[in-house]
């Protein structure tokens, strides 16, 4: 995908990977970069760094995605790259999580990609040009202990991107990518570390990289028309192990969960003065 002179939209662009990606697209020569987020002031500040356009947007509804696309195209014309990066951690827990919390996590982490494709694909296919990039997570390839809605919705986001690439990729002229970052020093990761003792274990499971480093990998992957873009090369090894021996992989994840449970018990003991 040629990024020079491209019109790029980045959701979740107020901070973290999204903000870093917006800057990276601008450095790559994009003629117009739209930075979208619920935090309108923050994304306007990011966009001002490179004379882009900052827009407040709620991508948790089709109407919100449609309004963002309309505003972006009114400013810069047809969208060349839609970087669907916004996502939420959702609540801790599993089946006990309420339906309303499941629904909101599903809408932001999965349906936002579906709505973007529904609204943008017809024009991209007609022009035989464009790229849809979905940010999922390493949790979409493996799992994230403690966060069932996050793990499930990120797995679904990977499946959405795969289906689109299979169905519309190839000779259509339209590209598709799925970005699966692991440990990136974003506000989301810092929130997990503050709120959940399992972060003691998770922080040791791989090197944490900066948002700028993650964005570099993402933008280079889109430019190279790669489908699966990984922030950490070891993720490919984890995938291979999981595919080769699912039972062994599951056993390893169960041991990892046991470590997390032990860390939680330790923290409860410290909090109670035990």
Buried (B, 14 or more C-beta within 10 A) or exposed (E): BEBEEBBBBBBBBBBBBBBBBBBBBBBBEBBBBBBBBBBBEBBBBBBEBBEBBBBBBBBBBBEBBBBBBEBBBEEBEBBBBBBBBBBBBBBBEEEEBEEEEBEBBBBBBBBBBBBBBEBBBEBBBEEEBBBBBBBBBBBBBBBBBBBBBBBBBBBBBBBBBBEBBEEBBEEBBBBBBBBBBBBBBBEBBEEBBEEBBBBBBBBEBBEBBBBBBBBBBBBBBBBEEBBBBBBBEEBEEBBEBBEEEEEEBEEBBEEBBEBBBBBBEEBEEEEEEE
